[in-house]
C-alpha cells in the first residue's frame, strides 16, 4: 500500500487522449536517427497513434489508408501496449536535469546532469525537498544511478570519460571512483546482483557491481530491429523498463534476449507537463518493490508522477 497521499497531490486522474502530431512516418520503422521524435520510434515499433488513446499496428510495410484516415488497419500487436495511469503527483525540482532515479531503502534518490550542475541527491517524496546533495566535479556530467548489491552503496555514472562514483547510501559520502567503458547513460540493478548499463546505443552491458567490468551484452530489438538511444533504466519484477531518449515511451525489455516485450505510453503525462524546452524530455523511472509503486519524471519537470501500468 502506498499510504496516505499528500494534500492536493494525491488525487487520481485518468490519462488524457493521446495527442496526434504530424503524419505517420513509414520510414521510421527501419531507423531511428538522433532527435527524430516519437513518431519515428512509434513507426519502428509498429505503432501508429490514432488519437483518442487508440493504437494500430503496422504490418511491416507502408501503411494503407483506412476510410481516408491514413493509418494502418488494426492487427494483433506484437507485444502489449499500455497506458500509464496517474495515481499521484509530487513536486519535483524543475531545475533538475534528471538522469537517474531510484527508490532505495524507503527513500528517493536522484542523479542530476549537466556540467557544473551535476550532483547525487536524496529527495523527500512528499514535498520534493532535497534532504542531502553532493556535487560531482564540475567538468563531469552526471548520469545513471543504481544501488549496489547489499544496499550499502550507490553507484552513479558520468556521460564521458568512463568515470563512475561510489557513494555511501545512508550519508552520500563519496567512497571513490571506478572506471567503465563507453558512454554512461542509464544504470540499474538486476535481481542477480549485476548492474545493467545503457550507453545511448541499442546495446545493454551487464557489469560486475564491484569493478564495473563487462560480463555480458545484449542488443535491444523490436521485431528484430535495434532500438537505439535507450536511456534511463529500472528493473521491475526482473524485466527492464527504459526511457528512449526524446520520446514519450518506456519500453519493457527481456534482459535475457534484449527483445522489447511491451511499451508504456507516457504521452498524456508529457502533454500535461507541457515543456517548451526540447531537452525537457521524459527521463527517470524508479520502482518501489515493497510498496509496488512506480514513479516517473523528466528532465526539468516540475512534477514527479506515481503511476500504475495496466497491461492489456
C-alpha positions as CSV (number, residue, x, y, z in Angstrom):
1,X,0.0,0.0,0.0
2,X,1.2,3.5,-0.8
3,X,-0.1,5.1,2.4
4,X,-1.7,8.4,2.8
5,X,-1.4,10.9,0.0
6,X,-0.1,14.5,0.5
7,X,-2.9,17.0,0.4
8,X,-3.5,18.4,-3.0
9,X,-1.2,16.0,-4.7
10,X,-2.8,12.6,-4.4
11,X,-5.9,12.9,-6.5
12,X,-6.4,10.3,-9.1
13,X,-6.9,11.0,-12.8
14,X,-7.4,9.1,-15.9
15,X,-5.0,9.7,-18.8
16,X,-6.0,12.3,-21.3
17,X,-6.4,11.4,-25.0
18,X,-3.1,10.9,-26.8
19,X,-2.3,14.0,-28.8
20,X,-1.7,13.4,-32.5
21,X,1.0,15.4,-34.1
22,X,2.2,15.2,-37.7
23,X,1.9,12.3,-40.1
24,X,2.8,8.6,-39.7
25,X,6.4,8.1,-40.8
26,X,6.7,4.7,-42.6
27,X,10.4,5.1,-42.9
28,X,10.9,5.3,-39.2
29,X,10.4,1.6,-38.7
30,X,13.9,0.9,-40.2
31,X,15.9,3.7,-38.5
32,X,15.8,6.0,-35.5
33,X,18.1,9.0,-36.2
34,X,19.0,11.2,-33.3
35,X,16.3,13.6,-32.2
36,X,13.7,12.3,-34.7
37,X,11.0,12.3,-32.0
38,X,8.4,9.7,-31.0
39,X,6.8,9.3,-34.4
40,X,9.9,7.6,-35.8
41,X,10.1,5.3,-32.8
42,X,6.4,4.6,-32.9
43,X,6.6,3.6,-36.6
44,X,9.6,1.4,-35.9
45,X,7.9,-0.3,-33.0
46,X,4.9,-0.9,-35.3
47,X,2.6,1.6,-33.5
48,X,0.6,4.3,-35.3
49,X,-1.0,6.8,-32.9
50,X,-4.7,7.2,-33.9
51,X,-5.8,9.7,-31.3
52,X,-8.3,9.3,-28.5
53,X,-6.0,6.8,-26.9
54,X,-6.3,4.2,-29.7
55,X,-3.5,2.2,-31.4
56,X,-3.0,0.4,-34.6
57,X,-0.1,-1.8,-35.5
58,X,1.8,-1.9,-38.8
59,X,2.3,-5.0,-40.9
60,X,6.0,-4.1,-41.6
61,X,5.1,-2.4,-44.9
62,X,3.9,1.1,-45.8
63,X,0.6,2.0,-44.1
64,X,-2.5,1.7,-46.1
65,X,-5.3,4.3,-45.9
66,X,-8.3,3.1,-43.9
67,X,-11.5,5.0,-44.7
68,X,-9.3,8.0,-45.6
69,X,-7.8,8.2,-42.2
70,X,-4.3,7.5,-43.4
71,X,-3.5,4.8,-40.8
72,X,-2.9,1.1,-40.9
73,X,-5.7,-1.3,-40.3
74,X,-5.5,-2.7,-36.7
75,X,-3.9,-6.1,-36.4
76,X,-2.9,-8.0,-33.3
77,X,0.1,-6.2,-31.6
78,X,3.5,-7.9,-31.4
79,X,3.7,-7.0,-27.7
80,X,1.4,-5.3,-25.2
81,X,1.0,-1.5,-25.3
82,X,-0.1,0.1,-22.0
83,X,-1.1,3.5,-20.7
84,X,0.4,4.9,-17.5
85,X,-2.5,5.8,-15.2
86,X,-1.6,8.6,-12.8
87,X,-2.1,7.7,-9.2
88,X,-0.4,10.7,-7.5
89,X,1.6,13.8,-8.3
90,X,4.5,15.1,-6.2
91,X,6.6,18.2,-6.5
92,X,9.9,17.9,-8.4
93,X,12.8,20.3,-8.7
94,X,12.2,22.0,-12.0
95,X,15.9,22.8,-12.4
96,X,17.0,19.2,-12.1
97,X,18.2,17.7,-15.3
98,X,17.2,14.2,-14.2
99,X,19.5,11.4,-15.4
100,X,19.0,8.7,-12.8
101,X,16.1,8.0,-10.4
102,X,15.9,5.2,-7.8
103,X,13.8,4.2,-4.8
104,X,16.2,2.6,-2.2
105,X,15.6,1.6,1.4
106,X,12.4,3.7,1.6
107,X,13.9,6.8,0.1
108,X,14.1,8.5,-3.3
109,X,17.5,9.2,-4.8
110,X,18.3,11.2,-8.0
111,X,21.3,11.8,-10.2
112,X,21.3,15.2,-11.9
113,X,23.3,16.1,-15.0
114,X,24.9,19.0,-16.9
115,X,28.5,20.1,-16.4
116,X,28.8,22.4,-13.4
117,X,25.4,21.4,-12.0
118,X,25.7,17.6,-11.6
119,X,25.0,16.0,-8.2
120,X,23.6,13.0,-6.5
121,X,20.8,13.8,-4.0
122,X,18.3,12.3,-1.6
123,X,14.8,13.7,-2.1
124,X,11.8,13.8,0.2
125,X,8.9,12.3,-1.9
126,X,6.1,14.3,-0.2
127,X,7.3,17.8,-1.0
128,X,10.3,17.3,-3.4
129,X,12.7,18.9,-1.0
130,X,16.4,17.9,-1.2
131,X,17.4,16.2,2.1
132,X,21.1,15.8,1.1
133,X,23.0,16.7,-2.0
134,X,26.6,16.1,-3.0
135,X,28.1,17.6,-6.2
136,X,30.4,15.8,-8.6
137,X,33.3,17.5,-10.2
138,X,32.2,20.5,-12.3
139,X,33.8,19.1,-15.5
140,X,31.7,15.9,-15.3
141,X,28.1,15.3,-16.5
142,X,26.1,13.1,-14.1
143,X,24.2,10.2,-15.5
144,X,22.6,6.9,-14.3
145,X,22.3,5.8,-10.7
146,X,21.8,2.4,-9.1
147,X,22.2,0.7,-5.7
148,X,25.0,-1.9,-5.5
149,X,24.1,-5.4,-4.1
150,X,23.7,-5.3,-0.4
151,X,22.3,-1.8,-0.5
152,X,25.1,0.0,1.4
153,X,26.5,1.7,-1.7
154,X,25.1,3.6,-4.7
155,X,26.9,3.9,-8.0
156,X,26.5,6.8,-10.4
157,X,27.8,7.1,-13.9
158,X,29.1,10.1,-15.8
159,X,28.4,10.7,-19.5
160,X,32.0,11.0,-20.9
161,X,35.3,9.8,-19.6
162,X,34.3,6.5,-18.2
163,X,34.2,7.6,-14.5
164,X,31.7,6.2,-12.1
165,X,31.3,7.3,-8.5
166,X,30.6,5.2,-5.4
167,X,28.5,6.7,-2.6
168,X,27.5,5.6,0.9
169,X,23.8,5.1,0.6
170,X,23.0,6.4,4.0
171,X,25.2,9.5,4.2
172,X,26.0,10.1,0.5
173,X,29.7,10.3,1.5
174,X,31.9,9.8,-1.6
175,X,33.7,6.5,-1.3
176,X,35.7,6.5,-4.5
177,X,35.6,6.1,-8.3
178,X,35.6,3.3,-10.8
179,X,36.3,3.1,-14.5
180,X,34.0,1.7,-17.1
181,X,33.9,1.6,-20.9
182,X,31.7,3.5,-23.3
183,X,29.4,6.5,-22.6
184,X,27.4,6.4,-19.4
185,X,23.6,6.8,-19.8
186,X,21.3,4.6,-17.7
187,X,22.1,2.2,-14.8
188,X,20.0,-0.3,-12.8
189,X,20.4,-3.4,-10.6
190,X,19.3,-6.8,-11.8
191,X,18.0,-9.5,-9.3
192,X,21.2,-11.5,-9.7
193,X,23.3,-8.5,-8.5
194,X,24.7,-7.5,-11.8
195,X,24.3,-3.9,-13.0
196,X,22.9,-3.2,-16.4
197,X,24.1,-0.1,-18.2
198,X,22.9,1.8,-21.3
199,X,25.2,4.0,-23.5
200,X,22.8,5.6,-25.9
201,X,23.1,2.8,-28.5
202,X,20.9,-0.4,-28.8
203,X,23.4,-2.3,-26.6
204,X,23.0,-3.0,-22.9
205,X,26.0,-4.1,-20.9
206,X,25.9,-6.3,-17.8
207,X,28.5,-5.1,-15.3
208,X,30.3,-6.6,-12.3
209,X,28.9,-4.5,-9.4
210,X,32.3,-4.3,-7.7
211,X,34.6,-3.5,-10.7
212,X,32.2,-2.4,-13.5
213,X,33.9,-4.9,-15.7
214,X,31.7,-6.0,-18.6
215,X,30.3,-9.5,-18.0
216,X,27.9,-9.7,-21.0
217,X,26.0,-7.7,-23.6
218,X,22.6,-7.8,-25.3
219,X,21.1,-5.8,-28.1
220,X,17.7,-4.3,-27.6
221,X,15.4,-5.1,-30.5
222,X,11.8,-4.6,-31.5
223,X,10.6,-7.1,-34.2
224,X,14.3,-7.7,-35.0
225,X,15.2,-4.0,-35.4
226,X,17.7,-2.4,-33.0
227,X,16.2,0.2,-30.7
228,X,18.8,2.9,-30.2
229,X,19.1,5.7,-27.7
230,X,18.0,3.5,-24.8
231,X,18.4,5.9,-21.8
232,X,17.3,5.7,-18.1
233,X,16.8,2.1,-16.8
234,X,14.9,0.5,-14.0
235,X,14.3,-3.2,-13.2
236,X,10.7,-4.2,-12.3
237,X,9.9,-7.8,-11.5
238,X,13.0,-9.0,-13.4
239,X,12.2,-7.0,-16.5
240,X,14.0,-3.8,-17.6
241,X,12.0,-0.6,-18.1
242,X,13.8,2.0,-20.2
243,X,13.1,5.5,-21.3
244,X,14.0,6.1,-25.0
245,X,15.6,9.5,-25.5
246,X,13.4,12.2,-27.0
247,X,10.3,10.0,-27.0
248,X,7.3,9.7,-24.6
249,X,7.8,5.9,-24.3
250,X,9.0,3.4,-21.8
251,X,10.0,0.1,-23.3
252,X,9.9,-3.2,-21.4
253,X,12.9,-5.4,-22.2
254,X,13.6,-9.0,-21.6
255,X,17.2,-8.9,-20.2
256,X,18.0,-12.4,-21.4
257,X,17.2,-11.8,-25.1
258,X,17.0,-8.0,-25.4
259,X,13.6,-8.2,-27.0
260,X,11.1,-5.5,-26.4
261,X,8.1,-7.2,-24.7
262,X,5.9,-4.2,-24.1
263,X,5.6,-0.4,-24.4
264,X,4.2,2.1,-22.0
265,X,2.9,5.3,-23.5
266,X,3.6,8.4,-21.4
267,X,2.2,10.9,-24.0
268,X,-0.6,12.2,-21.7
269,X,1.9,12.9,-18.9
270,X,4.3,14.6,-21.3
271,X,1.3,16.7,-22.6
272,X,0.4,17.6,-19.1
273,X,3.9,18.8,-18.3
274,X,3.8,21.0,-21.4
275,X,7.6,21.6,-21.5
276,X,8.8,24.0,-24.1
277,X,12.5,23.2,-23.8
278,X,13.2,20.4,-26.3
279,X,15.6,18.8,-23.8
280,X,12.9,18.6,-21.1
281,X,12.1,15.0,-22.0
282,X,10.7,12.1,-20.1
283,X,13.6,10.6,-18.2
284,X,13.6,8.9,-14.8
285,X,12.0,5.7,-13.6
286,X,12.0,4.4,-10.1
287,X,10.4,1.3,-8.6
288,X,9.4,0.7,-5.0
289,X,9.2,-3.1,-4.8
290,X,7.9,-3.1,-1.2
291,X,5.0,-0.7,-2.0
292,X,4.6,-1.9,-5.6
293,X,4.9,1.8,-6.7
294,X,6.3,3.1,-10.0
295,X,7.5,6.7,-10.3
296,X,8.3,8.6,-13.5
297,X,9.5,12.1,-14.2
298,X,11.6,14.0,-16.7
299,X,14.4,16.5,-17.1
300,X,13.4,19.9,-15.8
301,X,9.9,18.7,-15.0
302,X,8.1,20.3,-12.0
303,X,6.3,17.1,-11.2
304,X,7.1,13.5,-10.3
305,X,4.3,11.1,-11.0
306,X,3.3,7.9,-9.3
307,X,1.7,5.7,-12.0
308,X,0.2,2.3,-12.5
309,X,0.6,0.4,-15.8
310,X,-2.4,-1.5,-16.9
311,X,-1.0,-4.1,-19.2
312,X,-3.7,-5.5,-21.6
